[in-house]
Amino acid sequence: MKNTDGIISKTINRRISSKISGWIVEKEINISPNEMTVLSFIVSLFAPIFYVIDYAILGGIIAQMSSILDGVDGEIARARGIATKRGAFLDTILDRFSDIAIIMGASVYVFNHTSAEHITFFVCMLALSGCLLVSYLHSAGRSHLGVHPVIAGSIPTIASRDVRIFILFIFSLASQLYVQSVLISLIIIAVLSYAYVVIRTIELLCKHCSQP
């Protein structure tokens, strides 16, 4: 478990991914952390496909599966003592591609089930940009301030990748009962992402206000 993990990773994802990575290490399965990163990414690409063809429940399940598998690569690397900056970089970039694909897939699903196209487009763009802004905030915090915003901040990680995907997953399961549930999940993701970025930015600036 990493100290930058979100609440879903700590309480759900890591409990499953650690068993998978533990089994891989124990059985000496010949798969590298980078190969696991790519595998997780490939799995995530099936989620938007199912959203586009109107199977939101499967889309949500696969998105959550990929989120769990996303933790395996780092766990394997740390267990084997082969963690590298190159691997972390690859994982970060593929995660962003995955985020974009999943949100776009869910957005297509929402568009297929609504008549309020302008509002829906606005919500989808906010959800997508919010996801990217959270990632950029974390990157900028480490680069410019020398600290990860998750560690430095006082509020919980309410908009980390694990939380966002889990929200989409839960509301996608409800799509069979209420088709607009996926839209609601995108609204929640957008609100949480922007609120988190704004609050954390203000908090970090205040903590470093004495620095030039």
C-alpha positions as CSV (number, residue, x, y, z in Angstrom):
1,M,0.0,0.0,0.0
2,K,1.3,3.5,-0.9
3,N,0.8,6.6,1.3
4,T,-0.8,8.3,-1.8
5,D,-3.5,5.7,-2.2
6,G,-7.1,6.8,-2.3
7,I,-9.7,5.5,0.1
8,I,-11.0,2.9,-2.4
9,S,-7.5,1.6,-3.0
10,K,-6.9,1.3,0.7
11,T,-10.2,-0.4,1.6
12,I,-11.0,-2.5,-1.5
13,N,-8.6,-2.5,-4.4
14,R,-5.4,-3.3,-2.5
15,R,-7.0,-6.2,-0.7
16,I,-7.6,-7.8,-4.1
17,S,-4.6,-6.7,-6.0
18,S,-2.2,-7.7,-3.2
19,K,-3.5,-11.2,-3.4
20,I,-3.0,-11.3,-7.2
21,S,0.5,-9.8,-7.0
22,G,1.4,-12.1,-4.1
23,W,0.4,-15.1,-6.1
24,I,2.4,-13.9,-9.1
25,V,5.5,-13.4,-7.0
26,E,5.1,-16.6,-5.1
27,K,4.6,-18.7,-8.2
28,E,7.4,-16.9,-9.9
29,I,5.1,-16.1,-12.9
30,N,7.2,-14.6,-15.7
31,I,5.5,-11.3,-16.1
32,S,7.3,-8.0,-15.6
33,P,5.7,-4.9,-13.9
34,N,5.7,-3.1,-17.2
35,E,3.9,-6.0,-18.9
36,M,1.4,-5.9,-16.1
37,T,0.9,-2.2,-16.7
38,V,0.2,-2.8,-20.3
39,L,-2.2,-5.7,-19.5
40,S,-4.2,-3.5,-17.1
41,F,-4.4,-0.8,-19.8
42,I,-5.6,-3.2,-22.4
43,V,-8.3,-4.5,-20.0
44,S,-9.4,-0.9,-19.4
45,L,-10.0,-0.3,-23.1
46,F,-12.8,-2.9,-23.1
47,A,-14.8,-0.7,-20.7
48,P,-15.5,2.1,-23.2
49,I,-16.3,-0.5,-25.9
50,F,-19.1,-1.9,-23.7
51,Y,-20.4,1.6,-22.8
52,V,-20.6,2.5,-26.5
53,I,-22.5,-0.7,-27.4
54,D,-25.0,0.0,-24.5
55,Y,-23.7,-2.4,-21.9
56,A,-23.0,0.0,-19.1
57,I,-23.0,-2.6,-16.4
58,L,-20.2,-4.6,-18.1
59,G,-18.4,-1.3,-18.9
60,G,-18.4,-0.4,-15.2
61,I,-17.3,-3.8,-14.0
62,I,-14.4,-3.9,-16.5
63,A,-13.4,-0.4,-15.5
64,Q,-13.3,-1.4,-11.8
65,M,-11.3,-4.6,-12.7
66,S,-8.7,-2.5,-14.5
67,S,-8.5,-0.2,-11.5
68,I,-7.7,-3.2,-9.3
69,L,-5.2,-4.6,-11.7
70,D,-3.6,-1.1,-12.0
71,G,-2.1,-1.7,-8.5
72,V,-0.5,-5.1,-9.3
73,D,2.4,-3.7,-11.4
74,G,3.7,-1.5,-8.6
75,E,3.2,-4.3,-6.0
76,I,5.2,-6.7,-8.1
77,A,8.0,-4.2,-8.7
78,R,8.3,-3.4,-5.0
79,A,8.2,-7.1,-4.0
80,R,10.9,-7.9,-6.5
81,G,12.9,-4.8,-5.7
82,I,12.8,-3.6,-9.3
83,A,10.7,-0.5,-9.1
84,T,11.9,2.1,-11.6
85,K,11.1,5.7,-12.6
86,R,10.6,4.5,-16.2
87,G,7.9,2.0,-15.0
88,A,6.2,4.7,-12.9
89,F,6.2,7.0,-15.9
90,L,4.7,4.4,-18.2
91,D,2.0,3.6,-15.7
92,T,1.1,7.3,-15.3
93,I,0.8,7.9,-19.0
94,L,-1.3,4.8,-19.7
95,D,-3.5,5.6,-16.8
96,R,-4.3,9.0,-18.4
97,F,-5.1,7.3,-21.7
98,S,-7.3,4.8,-19.8
99,D,-9.1,7.7,-18.0
100,I,-9.9,9.4,-21.2
101,A,-11.1,6.3,-22.9
102,I,-13.4,5.3,-20.0
103,I,-14.9,8.7,-19.6
104,M,-15.4,9.1,-23.3
105,G,-17.1,5.7,-23.5
106,A,-19.4,6.5,-20.6
107,S,-20.2,9.9,-22.2
108,V,-21.2,8.2,-25.5
109,Y,-23.5,6.0,-23.4
110,V,-25.0,9.0,-21.7
111,F,-25.5,10.8,-25.1
112,N,-27.4,7.7,-26.4
113,H,-29.9,8.0,-23.5
114,T,-30.6,11.7,-23.2
115,S,-32.2,14.5,-25.2
116,A,-30.5,17.3,-23.3
117,E,-27.4,17.2,-25.4
118,H,-25.9,20.6,-24.6
119,I,-26.0,20.0,-20.8
120,T,-24.8,16.4,-21.2
121,F,-21.8,17.6,-23.3
122,F,-20.9,20.2,-20.7
123,V,-21.1,17.6,-17.9
124,C,-19.0,15.1,-19.8
125,M,-16.3,17.7,-20.6
126,L,-16.2,18.7,-16.9
127,A,-15.8,15.1,-15.8
128,L,-13.0,14.5,-18.3
129,S,-11.1,17.7,-17.7
130,G,-11.5,17.2,-13.9
131,C,-9.9,13.8,-14.1
132,L,-6.9,15.3,-16.0
133,L,-6.7,18.3,-13.7
134,V,-6.4,16.0,-10.6
135,S,-3.5,14.2,-12.3
136,Y,-1.9,17.4,-13.3
137,L,-2.2,18.9,-9.8
138,H,-0.4,15.9,-8.3
139,S,2.3,16.1,-11.0
140,A,2.7,19.9,-10.5
141,G,2.9,19.5,-6.7
142,R,5.7,17.1,-6.9
143,S,7.5,19.0,-9.6
144,H,7.2,22.6,-8.4
145,L,6.7,22.2,-4.7
146,G,8.6,19.0,-4.1
147,V,5.7,17.3,-2.3
148,H,2.7,15.2,-3.4
149,P,-0.5,17.1,-2.7
150,V,-2.1,13.9,-1.2
151,I,0.6,13.8,1.5
152,A,0.7,17.6,2.1
153,G,-3.1,18.2,2.2
154,S,-5.4,17.9,5.1
155,I,-8.6,16.8,3.2
156,P,-9.0,13.2,2.1
157,T,-8.3,12.1,-1.5
158,I,-11.9,12.4,-2.6
159,A,-11.1,12.5,-6.3
160,S,-8.2,10.1,-6.9
161,R,-8.4,7.7,-9.8
162,D,-9.6,4.7,-7.7
163,V,-12.5,6.8,-6.3
164,R,-13.5,8.2,-9.7
165,I,-13.6,4.8,-11.3
166,F,-15.4,3.2,-8.3
167,I,-18.1,5.9,-8.5
168,L,-18.6,5.2,-12.2
169,F,-18.7,1.4,-11.5
170,I,-21.4,1.7,-8.8
171,F,-23.6,4.0,-10.8
172,S,-23.1,1.9,-13.9
173,L,-24.5,-1.1,-12.0
174,A,-27.7,0.9,-11.4
175,S,-28.1,1.7,-15.1
176,Q,-30.4,-1.2,-15.7
177,L,-32.9,0.4,-13.2
178,Y,-32.2,4.0,-14.0
179,V,-30.6,4.8,-17.3
180,Q,-29.5,8.3,-16.2
181,S,-27.4,6.9,-13.3
182,V,-24.2,7.0,-15.5
183,L,-24.8,10.7,-16.1
184,I,-25.2,11.2,-12.4
185,S,-21.8,9.5,-11.8
186,L,-20.2,11.9,-14.3
187,I,-21.7,14.9,-12.5
188,I,-20.3,13.6,-9.2
189,I,-16.9,12.9,-10.7
190,A,-16.8,16.4,-12.1
191,V,-17.9,18.1,-8.9
192,L,-15.5,16.1,-6.7
193,S,-12.5,16.6,-9.1
194,Y,-12.9,20.4,-9.4
195,A,-13.6,20.8,-5.7
196,Y,-10.5,18.7,-4.9
197,V,-8.3,20.6,-7.3
198,V,-9.4,24.1,-6.1
199,I,-9.2,23.2,-2.4
200,R,-5.9,21.5,-2.7
201,T,-4.4,24.3,-4.8
202,I,-5.4,27.0,-2.3
203,E,-4.1,24.8,0.6
204,L,-0.8,24.2,-1.1
205,L,-0.3,27.9,-2.0
206,C,-1.1,28.9,1.6
207,K,1.4,26.4,3.0
208,H,4.1,27.7,0.6
209,C,3.1,31.4,0.7
210,S,6.5,32.3,2.3
211,Q,8.4,30.8,-0.6
212,P,9.1,32.9,-3.8
